[in-house]
Amino acid sequence: MNTILKIPKPHTTAYVRLRTSHLGLNKHLYHIKKATSPSCKCGAPHESVVHFLTVCLCYNKAHHVL
């Protein structure tokens, strides 16, 4: 647990990864040469955090949970 803000470590980790875009999304994976393309499986040119959280139809169910 983060003792300063009293935030559980998994929440802190998720927040930092979202803010820095260091997630397992193709845009980041392509940048570090772990994916062949930055595109999303829905056909969008970049699978970015904003795309993932707001518009991607592949993650539509997750949008409703958030």
N, CA, C and O atoms as a Tripos MOL2 file, in Angstrom:
@<TRIPOS>MOLECULE
protein
  264   263    66     0     0
PROTEIN
NO_CHARGES

@<TRIPOS>ATOM
      1 N           0.8450   -1.1870    0.0000 N.3       1 MET1
      2 CA          0.0000    0.0000    0.0000 C.3       1 MET1
      3 C           0.8830    1.2400    0.0000 C.2       1 MET1
      4 O           1.8920    1.2930    0.7020 O.2       1 MET1
      5 N           0.5050    2.2130   -0.7740 N.am      2 ASN2
      6 CA          1.1950    3.4890   -0.8020 C.3       2 ASN2
      7 C           0.8870    4.2030    0.5100 C.2       2 ASN2
      8 O          -0.2480    4.6260    0.7280 O.2       2 ASN2
      9 N           1.8740    4.3420    1.3810 N.am      3 THR3
     10 CA          1.6180    4.8830    2.7140 C.3       3 THR3
     11 C           1.3300    6.3760    2.7120 C.2       3 THR3
     12 O           0.6860    6.8780    3.6330 O.2       3 THR3
     13 N           1.7880    7.0840    1.7100 N.am      4 ILE4
     14 CA          1.5350    8.5270    1.6700 C.3       4 ILE4
     15 C           0.0750    8.8070    1.3240 C.2       4 ILE4
     16 O          -0.5790    9.6000    2.0020 O.2       4 ILE4
     17 N          -0.4340    8.1740    0.2900 N.am      5 LEU5
     18 CA         -1.8020    8.4260   -0.1540 C.3       5 LEU5
     19 C          -2.7870    7.3510    0.2830 C.2       5 LEU5
     20 O          -3.9930    7.4930    0.0840 O.2       5 LEU5
     21 N          -2.2760    6.2710    0.8800 N.am      6 LYS6
     22 CA         -3.0930    5.1400    1.3130 C.3       6 LYS6
     23 C          -3.8890    4.5290    0.1510 C.2       6 LYS6
     24 O          -5.0730    4.2170    0.2760 O.2       6 LYS6
     25 N          -3.2050    4.3750   -0.9630 N.am      7 ILE7
     26 CA         -3.7900    3.7610   -2.1550 C.3       7 ILE7
     27 C          -3.1570    2.3860   -2.3200 C.2       7 ILE7
     28 O          -1.9330    2.2650   -2.2740 O.2       7 ILE7
     29 N          -3.9680    1.3440   -2.5120 N.am      8 PRO8
     30 CA         -3.4000    0.0080   -2.7060 C.3       8 PRO8
     31 C          -2.4470   -0.0240   -3.9060 C.2       8 PRO8
     32 O          -2.6900    0.6290   -4.9220 O.2       8 PRO8
     33 N          -1.3690   -0.7840   -3.7770 N.am      9 LYS9
     34 CA         -0.3520   -0.8500   -4.8300 C.3       9 LYS9
     35 C          -0.9230   -1.2330   -6.1910 C.2       9 LYS9
     36 O          -0.5280   -0.6210   -7.1830 O.2       9 LYS9
     37 N          -1.8420   -2.2220   -6.3060 N.am     10 PRO10
     38 CA         -2.3820   -2.5380   -7.6390 C.3      10 PRO10
     39 C          -3.0700   -1.3420   -8.3030 C.2      10 PRO10
     40 O          -2.9990   -1.1890   -9.5220 O.2      10 PRO10
     41 N          -3.7290   -0.5010   -7.5190 N.am     11 HIS11
     42 CA         -4.3870    0.6880   -8.0750 C.3      11 HIS11
     43 C          -3.3480    1.7070   -8.5430 C.2      11 HIS11
     44 O          -3.4900    2.3150   -9.6030 O.2      11 HIS11
     45 N          -2.3070    1.8790   -7.7370 N.am     12 THR12
     46 CA         -1.2310    2.7960   -8.1090 C.3      12 THR12
     47 C          -0.5470    2.3320   -9.3890 C.2      12 THR12
     48 O          -0.2680    3.1350  -10.2800 O.2      12 THR12
     49 N          -0.2800    1.0350   -9.4760 N.am     13 THR13
     50 CA          0.3670    0.4650  -10.6590 C.3      13 THR13
     51 C          -0.4860    0.6860  -11.9030 C.2      13 THR13
     52 O           0.0260    1.1020  -12.9420 O.2      13 THR13
     53 N          -1.7770    0.4110  -11.8020 N.am     14 ALA14
     54 CA         -2.6780    0.5970  -12.9450 C.3      14 ALA14
     55 C          -2.7110    2.0640  -13.3720 C.2      14 ALA14
     56 O          -2.6690    2.3630  -14.5660 O.2      14 ALA14
     57 N          -2.7860    2.9720  -12.4090 N.am     15 TYR15
     58 CA         -2.8200    4.3980  -12.7170 C.3      15 TYR15
     59 C          -1.5510    4.8380  -13.4520 C.2      15 TYR15
     60 O          -1.6220    5.5300  -14.4670 O.2      15 TYR15
     61 N          -0.3980    4.4340  -12.9330 N.am     16 VAL16
     62 CA          0.8750    4.8260  -13.5520 C.3      16 VAL16
     63 C           0.9770    4.2630  -14.9630 C.2      16 VAL16
     64 O           1.4210    4.9610  -15.8740 O.2      16 VAL16
     65 N           0.5790    3.0280  -15.1550 N.am     17 ARG17
     66 CA          0.6450    2.4280  -16.4870 C.3      17 ARG17
     67 C          -0.2820    3.1400  -17.4660 C.2      17 ARG17
     68 O           0.0750    3.3330  -18.6280 O.2      17 ARG17
     69 N          -1.4620    3.5290  -17.0110 N.am     18 LEU18
     70 CA         -2.3750    4.2680  -17.8840 C.3      18 LEU18
     71 C          -1.8110    5.6440  -18.2290 C.2      18 LEU18
     72 O          -1.8690    6.0670  -19.3830 O.2      18 LEU18
     73 N          -1.2700    6.3390  -17.2380 N.am     19 ARG19
     74 CA         -0.7440    7.6860  -17.4670 C.3      19 ARG19
     75 C           0.4830    7.6930  -18.3700 C.2      19 ARG19
     76 O           0.6780    8.6220  -19.1540 O.2      19 ARG19
     77 N           1.3120    6.6520  -18.2580 N.am     20 THR20
     78 CA          2.5460    6.6150  -19.0390 C.3      20 THR20
     79 C           2.3940    5.8550  -20.3520 C.2      20 THR20
     80 O           3.3150    5.8280  -21.1680 O.2      20 THR20
     81 N           1.2430    5.2430  -20.5550 N.am     21 SER21
     82 CA          0.9540    4.4310  -21.7480 C.3      21 SER21
     83 C           1.8290    3.1820  -21.8410 C.2      21 SER21
     84 O           1.9970    2.6220  -22.9250 O.2      21 SER21
     85 N           2.3790    2.7510  -20.7280 N.am     22 HIS22
     86 CA          3.2060    1.5400  -20.7130 C.3      22 HIS22
     87 C           2.3360    0.3380  -20.3690 C.2      22 HIS22
     88 O           2.4540   -0.2640  -19.3020 O.2      22 HIS22
     89 N           1.4670    0.0160  -21.3050 N.am     23 LEU23
     90 CA          0.5470   -1.1100  -21.1650 C.3      23 LEU23
     91 C           0.8170   -2.1000  -22.2790 C.2      23 LEU23
     92 O           1.6520   -1.8660  -23.1520 O.2      23 LEU23
     93 N           0.1120   -3.1870  -22.2340 N.am     24 GLY24
     94 CA          0.2380   -4.1850  -23.2900 C.3      24 GLY24
     95 C          -0.6060   -3.8600  -24.5040 C.2      24 GLY24
     96 O          -1.1850   -4.7580  -25.1150 O.2      24 GLY24
     97 N          -0.6850   -2.5860  -24.8600 N.am     25 LEU25
     98 CA         -1.4250   -2.1770  -26.0460 C.3      25 LEU25
     99 C          -0.4540   -2.0570  -27.2130 C.2      25 LEU25
    100 O           0.7190   -1.7340  -27.0240 O.2      25 LEU25
    101 N          -0.9410   -2.3150  -28.4000 N.am     26 ASN26
    102 CA         -0.0670   -2.3970  -29.5700 C.3      26 ASN26
    103 C           0.7410   -1.1350  -29.8460 C.2      26 ASN26
    104 O           1.8650   -1.2290  -30.3390 O.2      26 ASN26
    105 N           0.2030    0.0310  -29.5440 N.am     27 LYS27
    106 CA          0.9700    1.2540  -29.8080 C.3      27 LYS27
    107 C           2.2730    1.2370  -29.0130 C.2      27 LYS27
    108 O           3.3320    1.5500  -29.5560 O.2      27 LYS27
    109 N           2.2040    0.8770  -27.7450 N.am     28 HIS28
    110 CA          3.4100    0.7980  -26.9100 C.3      28 HIS28
    111 C           4.2740   -0.3910  -27.3050 C.2      28 HIS28
    112 O           5.4950   -0.2650  -27.4060 O.2      28 HIS28
    113 N           3.6530   -1.5380  -27.5270 N.am     29 LEU29
    114 CA          4.4090   -2.7360  -27.8900 C.3      29 LEU29
    115 C           5.1620   -2.5450  -29.2020 C.2      29 LEU29
    116 O           6.2860   -3.0240  -29.3500 O.2      29 LEU29
    117 N           4.5500   -1.8510  -30.1480 N.am     30 TYR30
    118 CA          5.2150   -1.5560  -31.4230 C.3      30 TYR30
    119 C           6.4170   -0.6310  -31.1960 C.2      30 TYR30
    120 O           7.4730   -0.7990  -31.8060 O.2      30 TYR30
    121 N           6.2310    0.3370  -30.3150 N.am     31 HIS31
    122 CA          7.3070    1.2890  -30.0030 C.3      31 HIS31
    123 C           8.5340    0.5790  -29.4250 C.2      31 HIS31
    124 O           9.6650    0.9710  -29.7100 O.2      31 HIS31
    125 N           8.3160   -0.4610  -28.6160 N.am     32 ILE32
    126 CA          9.4410   -1.1990  -28.0230 C.3      32 ILE32
    127 C           9.7830   -2.4510  -28.8290 C.2      32 ILE32
    128 O          10.5090   -3.3280  -28.3610 O.2      32 ILE32
    129 N           9.2480   -2.5180  -30.0460 N.am     33 LYS33
    130 CA          9.5430   -3.5950  -31.0060 C.3      33 LYS33
    131 C           9.0990   -4.9840  -30.5310 C.2      33 LYS33
    132 O           9.7800   -5.9820  -30.7680 O.2      33 LYS33
    133 N           7.9460   -5.0260  -29.8600 N.am     34 LYS34
    134 CA          7.3680   -6.3000  -29.4250 C.3      34 LYS34
    135 C           6.0970   -6.6410  -30.1930 C.2      34 LYS34
    136 O           5.5170   -7.7060  -29.9840 O.2      34 LYS34
    137 N           5.6600   -5.7520  -31.0750 N.am     35 ALA35
    138 CA          4.4940   -5.9920  -31.9330 C.3      35 ALA35
    139 C           4.8560   -5.5700  -33.3530 C.2      35 ALA35
    140 O           5.6970   -4.6960  -33.5600 O.2      35 ALA35
    141 N           4.2140   -6.1980  -34.3130 N.am     36 THR36
    142 CA          4.5250   -5.9000  -35.7130 C.3      36 THR36
    143 C           3.8200   -4.6560  -36.2330 C.2      36 THR36
    144 O           4.1940   -4.1190  -37.2750 O.2      36 THR36
    145 N           2.7940   -4.1940  -35.5060 N.am     37 SER37
    146 CA          2.0240   -3.0430  -35.9520 C.3      37 SER37
    147 C           1.4220   -2.3360  -34.7350 C.2      37 SER37
    148 O           1.1020   -2.9940  -33.7460 O.2      37 SER37
    149 N           1.2610   -1.0060  -34.7880 N.am     38 PRO38
    150 CA          0.6170   -0.2970  -33.6920 C.3      38 PRO38
    151 C          -0.9070   -0.3450  -33.7650 C.2      38 PRO38
    152 O          -1.5900    0.1690  -32.8790 O.2      38 PRO38
    153 N          -1.4340   -0.9570  -34.8080 N.am     39 SER39
    154 CA         -2.8820   -0.9250  -35.0250 C.3      39 SER39
    155 C          -3.6360   -1.8420  -34.0680 C.2      39 SER39
    156 O          -3.0860   -2.7960  -33.5170 O.2      39 SER39
    157 N          -4.9040   -1.5190  -33.8940 N.am     40 CYS40
    158 CA         -5.7970   -2.2810  -33.0220 C.3      40 CYS40
    159 C          -6.4860   -3.3680  -33.8400 C.2      40 CYS40
    160 O          -6.6110   -3.2570  -35.0590 O.2      40 CYS40
    161 N          -6.9290   -4.4110  -33.1620 N.am     41 LYS41
    162 CA         -7.6170   -5.4910  -33.8730 C.3      41 LYS41
    163 C          -8.9770   -5.0610  -34.4140 C.2      41 LYS41
    164 O          -9.5670   -5.7710  -35.2290 O.2      41 LYS41
    165 N          -9.4890   -3.8990  -33.9690 N.am     42 CYS42
    166 CA        -10.7560   -3.3950  -34.5030 C.3      42 CYS42
    167 C         -10.5580   -2.6710  -35.8360 C.2      42 CYS42
    168 O         -11.5270   -2.3440  -36.5210 O.2      42 CYS42
    169 N          -9.2850   -2.4220  -36.2020 N.am     43 GLY43
    170 CA         -8.9950   -1.7470  -37.4600 C.3      43 GLY43
    171 C          -8.4880   -0.3250  -37.3000 C.2      43 GLY43
    172 O          -8.0710    0.2910  -38.2810 O.2      43 GLY43
    173 N          -8.5150    0.2070  -36.0930 N.am     44 ALA44
    174 CA         -7.9990    1.5590  -35.8580 C.3      44 ALA44
    175 C          -6.4830    1.5670  -36.0610 C.2      44 ALA44
    176 O          -5.8160    0.5680  -35.7930 O.2      44 ALA44
    177 N          -5.9410    2.6870  -36.5320 N.am     45 PRO45
    178 CA         -4.5090    2.7230  -36.8330 C.3      45 PRO45
    179 C          -3.5970    2.6230  -35.6050 C.2      45 PRO45
    180 O          -2.4530    2.1840  -35.7230 O.2      45 PRO45
    181 N          -4.0920    3.0270  -34.4240 N.am     46 HIS46
    182 CA         -3.2780    2.9800  -33.2050 C.3      46 HIS46
    183 C          -4.1060    2.4530  -32.0440 C.2      46 HIS46
    184 O          -5.1860    2.9730  -31.7610 O.2      46 HIS46
    185 N          -3.6060    1.4270  -31.3720 N.am     47 GLU47
    186 CA         -4.2500    0.9220  -30.1570 C.3      47 GLU47
    187 C          -3.6050    1.6480  -28.9770 C.2      47 GLU47
    188 O          -2.6920    1.1320  -28.3330 O.2      47 GLU47
    189 N          -4.0990    2.8530  -28.7100 N.am     48 SER48
    190 CA         -3.5620    3.6930  -27.6410 C.3      48 SER48
    191 C          -4.4570    3.5930  -26.4110 C.2      48 SER48
    192 O          -5.5160    2.9670  -26.4530 O.2      48 SER48
    193 N          -4.0240    4.2140  -25.3190 N.am     49 VAL49
    194 CA         -4.8100    4.2070  -24.0870 C.3      49 VAL49
    195 C          -6.1510    4.8980  -24.3100 C.2      49 VAL49
    196 O          -7.1890    4.3830  -23.8950 O.2      49 VAL49
    197 N          -6.1380    6.0590  -24.9610 N.am     50 VAL50
    198 CA         -7.3880    6.7870  -25.2130 C.3      50 VAL50
    199 C          -8.3230    5.9450  -26.0760 C.2      50 VAL50
    200 O          -9.5160    5.8500  -25.7870 O.2      50 VAL50
    201 N          -7.8000    5.3460  -27.1130 N.am     51 HIS51
    202 CA         -8.6080    4.4830  -27.9800 C.3      51 HIS51
    203 C          -9.1850    3.3220  -27.1730 C.2      51 HIS51
    204 O         -10.3800    3.0380  -27.2550 O.2      51 HIS51
    205 N          -8.3410    2.6590  -26.4020 N.am     52 PHE52
    206 CA         -8.7380    1.5130  -25.5860 C.3      52 PHE52
    207 C          -9.8400    1.8840  -24.5920 C.2      52 PHE52
    208 O         -10.8160    1.1480  -24.4470 O.2      52 PHE52
    209 N          -9.6890    3.0140  -23.9140 N.am     53 LEU53
    210 CA        -10.6330    3.3950  -22.8600 C.3      53 LEU53
    211 C         -11.9280    4.0100  -23.3730 C.2      53 LEU53
    212 O         -12.9460    3.9500  -22.6830 O.2      53 LEU53
    213 N         -11.9170    4.5990  -24.5640 N.am     54 THR54
    214 CA        -13.1010    5.3640  -24.9650 C.3      54 THR54
    215 C         -13.8340    4.8920  -26.2070 C.2      54 THR54
    216 O         -15.0630    4.9560  -26.2470 O.2      54 THR54
    217 N         -13.1250    4.4220  -27.2200 N.am     55 VAL55
    218 CA        -13.8280    4.1810  -28.4800 C.3      55 VAL55
    219 C         -13.7490    2.7800  -29.0540 C.2      55 VAL55
    220 O         -14.5470    2.4350  -29.9260 O.2      55 VAL55
    221 N         -12.8260    1.9710  -28.5990 N.am     56 CYS56
    222 CA        -12.6190    0.6680  -29.2300 C.3      56 CYS56
    223 C         -13.8130   -0.2560  -29.0200 C.2      56 CYS56
    224 O         -14.2250   -0.5200  -27.8900 O.2      56 CYS56
    225 N         -14.3500   -0.7350  -30.1180 N.am     57 LEU57
    226 CA        -15.4920   -1.6430  -30.0530 C.3      57 LEU57
    227 C         -15.1040   -3.0170  -29.5050 C.2      57 LEU57
    228 O         -15.9580   -3.7420  -28.9940 O.2      57 LEU57
    229 N         -13.8390   -3.3760  -29.6070 N.am     58 CYS58
    230 CA        -13.3810   -4.6700  -29.0790 C.3      58 CYS58
    231 C         -13.4810   -4.7200  -27.5550 C.2      58 CYS58
    232 O         -13.6040   -5.7990  -26.9750 O.2      58 CYS58
    233 N         -13.4280   -3.5630  -26.9120 N.am     59 TYR59
    234 CA        -13.4800   -3.4900  -25.4530 C.3      59 TYR59
    235 C         -14.7660   -2.8220  -24.9750 C.2      59 TYR59
    236 O         -14.7920   -2.2240  -23.9000 O.2      59 TYR59
    237 N         -15.8200   -2.9210  -25.7590 N.am     60 ASN60
    238 CA        -17.0810   -2.2560  -25.4590 C.3      60 ASN60
    239 C         -17.6470   -2.6610  -24.1020 C.2      60 ASN60
    240 O         -18.1480   -1.8080  -23.3680 O.2      60 ASN60
    241 N         -17.5780   -3.9420  -23.7540 N.am     61 LYS61
    242 CA        -18.0790   -4.3970  -22.4500 C.3      61 LYS61
    243 C         -17.2950   -3.7550  -21.3140 C.2      61 LYS61
    244 O         -17.8740   -3.3670  -20.2990 O.2      61 LYS61
    245 N         -15.9900   -3.6440  -21.4770 N.am     62 ALA62
    246 CA        -15.1530   -3.0300  -20.4460 C.3      62 ALA62
    247 C         -15.4920   -1.5500  -20.2630 C.2      62 ALA62
    248 O         -15.3910   -1.0320  -19.1500 O.2      62 ALA62
    249 N         -15.8870   -0.8680  -21.3270 N.am     63 HIS63
    250 CA        -16.2570    0.5480  -21.2250 C.3      63 HIS63
    251 C         -17.4300    0.7240  -20.2730 C.2      63 HIS63
    252 O         -17.4550    1.6730  -19.4890 O.2      63 HIS63
    253 N         -18.3960   -0.1760  -20.3340 N.am     64 HIS64
    254 CA        -19.5690   -0.0640  -19.4750 C.3      64 HIS64
    255 C         -19.2260   -0.3280  -18.0160 C.2      64 HIS64
    256 O         -19.8530    0.2420  -17.1230 O.2      64 HIS64
    257 N         -18.2440   -1.1790  -17.7630 N.am     65 VAL65
    258 CA        -17.8080   -1.4580  -16.3950 C.3      65 VAL65
    259 C         -17.1160   -0.2380  -15.8120 C.2      65 VAL65
    260 O         -17.3140    0.0970  -14.6450 O.2      65 VAL65
    261 N         -16.2920    0.4340  -16.6370 N.am     66 LEU66
    262 CA        -15.5750    1.6240  -16.1670 C.3      66 LEU66
    263 C         -16.5370    2.7690  -15.9540 C.2      66 LEU66
    264 O         -16.1220    3.8580  -15.5580 O.2      66 LEU66
@<TRIPOS>BOND
     1     1     2 1
     2     2     3 1
     3     3     4 2
     4     3     5 am
     5     5     6 1
     6     6     7 1
     7     7     8 2
     8     7     9 am
     9     9    10 1
    10    10    11 1
    11    11    12 2
    12    11    13 am
    13    13    14 1
    14    14    15 1
    15    15    16 2
    16    15    17 am
    17    17    18 1
    18    18    19 1
    19    19    20 2
    20    19    21 am
    21    21    22 1
    22    22    23 1
    23    23    24 2
    24    23    25 am
    25    25    26 1
    26    26    27 1
    27    27    28 2
    28    27    29 am
    29    29    30 1
    30    30    31 1
    31    31    32 2
    32    31    33 am
    33    33    34 1
    34    34    35 1
    35    35    36 2
    36    35    37 am
    37    37    38 1
    38    38    39 1
    39    39    40 2
    40    39    41 am
    41    41    42 1
    42    42    43 1
    43    43    44 2
    44    43    45 am
    45    45    46 1
    46    46    47 1
    47    47    48 2
    48    47    49 am
    49    49    50 1
    50    50    51 1
    51    51    52 2
    52    51    53 am
    53    53    54 1
    54    54    55 1
    55    55    56 2
    56    55    57 am
    57    57    58 1
    58    58    59 1
    59    59    60 2
    60    59    61 am
    61    61    62 1
    62    62    63 1
    63    63    64 2
    64    63    65 am
    65    65    66 1
    66    66    67 1
    67    67    68 2
    68    67    69 am
    69    69    70 1
    70    70    71 1
    71    71    72 2
    72    71    73 am
    73    73    74 1
    74    74    75 1
    75    75    76 2
    76    75    77 am
    77    77    78 1
    78    78    79 1
    79    79    80 2
    80    79    81 am
    81    81    82 1
    82    82    83 1
    83    83    84 2
    84    83    85 am
    85    85    86 1
    86    86    87 1
    87    87    88 2
    88    87    89 am
    89    89    90 1
    90    90    91 1
    91    91    92 2
    92    91    93 am
    93    93    94 1
    94    94    95 1
    95    95    96 2
    96    95    97 am
    97    97    98 1
    98    98    99 1
    99    99   100 2
   100    99   101 am
   101   101   102 1
   102   102   103 1
   103   103   104 2
   104   103   105 am
   105   105   106 1
   106   106   107 1
   107   107   108 2
   108   107   109 am
   109   109   110 1
   110   110   111 1
   111   111   112 2
   112   111   113 am
   113   113   114 1
   114   114   115 1
   115   115   116 2
   116   115   117 am
   117   117   118 1
   118   118   119 1
   119   119   120 2
   120   119   121 am
   121   121   122 1
   122   122   123 1
   123   123   124 2
   124   123   125 am
   125   125   126 1
   126   126   127 1
   127   127   128 2
   128   127   129 am
   129   129   130 1
   130   130   131 1
   131   131   132 2
   132   131   133 am
   133   133   134 1
   134   134   135 1
   135   135   136 2
   136   135   137 am
   137   137   138 1
   138   138   139 1
   139   139   140 2
   140   139   141 am
   141   141   142 1
   142   142   143 1
   143   143   144 2
   144   143   145 am
   145   145   146 1
   146   146   147 1
   147   147   148 2
   148   147   149 am
   149   149   150 1
   150   150   151 1
   151   151   152 2
   152   151   153 am
   153   153   154 1
   154   154   155 1
   155   155   156 2
   156   155   157 am
   157   157   158 1
   158   158   159 1
   159   159   160 2
   160   159   161 am
   161   161   162 1
   162   162   163 1
   163   163   164 2
   164   163   165 am
   165   165   166 1
   166   166   167 1
   167   167   168 2
   168   167   169 am
   169   169   170 1
   170   170   171 1
   171   171   172 2
   172   171   173 am
   173   173   174 1
   174   174   175 1
   175   175   176 2
   176   175   177 am
   177   177   178 1
   178   178   179 1
   179   179   180 2
   180   179   181 am
   181   181   182 1
   182   182   183 1
   183   183   184 2
   184   183   185 am
   185   185   186 1
   186   186   187 1
   187   187   188 2
   188   187   189 am
   189   189   190 1
   190   190   191 1
   191   191   192 2
   192   191   193 am
   193   193   194 1
   194   194   195 1
   195   195   196 2
   196   195   197 am
   197   197   198 1
   198   198   199 1
   199   199   200 2
   200   199   201 am
   201   201   202 1
   202   202   203 1
   203   203   204 2
   204   203   205 am
   205   205   206 1
   206   206   207 1
   207   207   208 2
   208   207   209 am
   209   209   210 1
   210   210   211 1
   211   211   212 2
   212   211   213 am
   213   213   214 1
   214   214   215 1
   215   215   216 2
   216   215   217 am
   217   217   218 1
   218   218   219 1
   219   219   220 2
   220   219   221 am
   221   221   222 1
   222   222   223 1
   223   223   224 2
   224   223   225 am
   225   225   226 1
   226   226   227 1
   227   227   228 2
   228   227   229 am
   229   229   230 1
   230   230   231 1
   231   231   232 2
   232   231   233 am
   233   233   234 1
   234   234   235 1
   235   235   236 2
   236   235   237 am
   237   237   238 1
   238   238   239 1
   239   239   240 2
   240   239   241 am
   241   241   242 1
   242   242   243 1
   243   243   244 2
   244   243   245 am
   245   245   246 1
   246   246   247 1
   247   247   248 2
   248   247   249 am
   249   249   250 1
   250   250   251 1
   251   251   252 2
   252   251   253 am
   253   253   254 1
   254   254   255 1
   255   255   256 2
   256   255   257 am
   257   257   258 1
   258   258   259 1
   259   259   260 2
   260   259   261 am
   261   261   262 1
   262   262   263 1
   263   263   264 2
@<TRIPOS>SUBSTRUCTURE
     1 MET1         2 RESIDUE 1 A MET
     2 ASN2         6 RESIDUE 1 A ASN
     3 THR3        10 RESIDUE 1 A THR
     4 ILE4        14 RESIDUE 1 A ILE
     5 LEU5        18 RESIDUE 1 A LEU
     6 LYS6        22 RESIDUE 1 A LYS
     7 ILE7        26 RESIDUE 1 A ILE
     8 PRO8        30 RESIDUE 1 A PRO
     9 LYS9        34 RESIDUE 1 A LYS
    10 PRO10       38 RESIDUE 1 A PRO
    11 HIS11       42 RESIDUE 1 A HIS
    12 THR12       46 RESIDUE 1 A THR
    13 THR13       50 RESIDUE 1 A THR
    14 ALA14       54 RESIDUE 1 A ALA
    15 TYR15       58 RESIDUE 1 A TYR
    16 VAL16       62 RESIDUE 1 A VAL
    17 ARG17       66 RESIDUE 1 A ARG
    18 LEU18       70 RESIDUE 1 A LEU
    19 ARG19       74 RESIDUE 1 A ARG
    20 THR20       78 RESIDUE 1 A THR
    21 SER21       82 RESIDUE 1 A SER
    22 HIS22       86 RESIDUE 1 A HIS
    23 LEU23       90 RESIDUE 1 A LEU
    24 GLY24       94 RESIDUE 1 A GLY
    25 LEU25       98 RESIDUE 1 A LEU
    26 ASN26      102 RESIDUE 1 A ASN
    27 LYS27      106 RESIDUE 1 A LYS
    28 HIS28      110 RESIDUE 1 A HIS
    29 LEU29      114 RESIDUE 1 A LEU
    30 TYR30      118 RESIDUE 1 A TYR
    31 HIS31      122 RESIDUE 1 A HIS
    32 ILE32      126 RESIDUE 1 A ILE
    33 LYS33      130 RESIDUE 1 A LYS
    34 LYS34      134 RESIDUE 1 A LYS
    35 ALA35      138 RESIDUE 1 A ALA
    36 THR36      142 RESIDUE 1 A THR
    37 SER37      146 RESIDUE 1 A SER
    38 PRO38      150 RESIDUE 1 A PRO
    39 SER39      154 RESIDUE 1 A SER
    40 CYS40      158 RESIDUE 1 A CYS
    41 LYS41      162 RESIDUE 1 A LYS
    42 CYS42      166 RESIDUE 1 A CYS
    43 GLY43      170 RESIDUE 1 A GLY
    44 ALA44      174 RESIDUE 1 A ALA
    45 PRO45      178 RESIDUE 1 A PRO
    46 HIS46      182 RESIDUE 1 A HIS
    47 GLU47      186 RESIDUE 1 A GLU
    48 SER48      190 RESIDUE 1 A SER
    49 VAL49      194 RESIDUE 1 A VAL
    50 VAL50      198 RESIDUE 1 A VAL
    51 HIS51      202 RESIDUE 1 A HIS
    52 PHE52      206 RESIDUE 1 A PHE
    53 LEU53      210 RESIDUE 1 A LEU
    54 THR54      214 RESIDUE 1 A THR
    55 VAL55      218 RESIDUE 1 A VAL
    56 CYS56      222 RESIDUE 1 A CYS
    57 LEU57      226 RESIDUE 1 A LEU
    58 CYS58      230 RESIDUE 1 A CYS
    59 TYR59      234 RESIDUE 1 A TYR
    60 ASN60      238 RESIDUE 1 A ASN
    61 LYS61      242 RESIDUE 1 A LYS
    62 ALA62      246 RESIDUE 1 A ALA
    63 HIS63      250 RESIDUE 1 A HIS
    64 HIS64      254 RESIDUE 1 A HIS
    65 VAL65      258 RESIDUE 1 A VAL
    66 LEU66      262 RESIDUE 1 A LEU
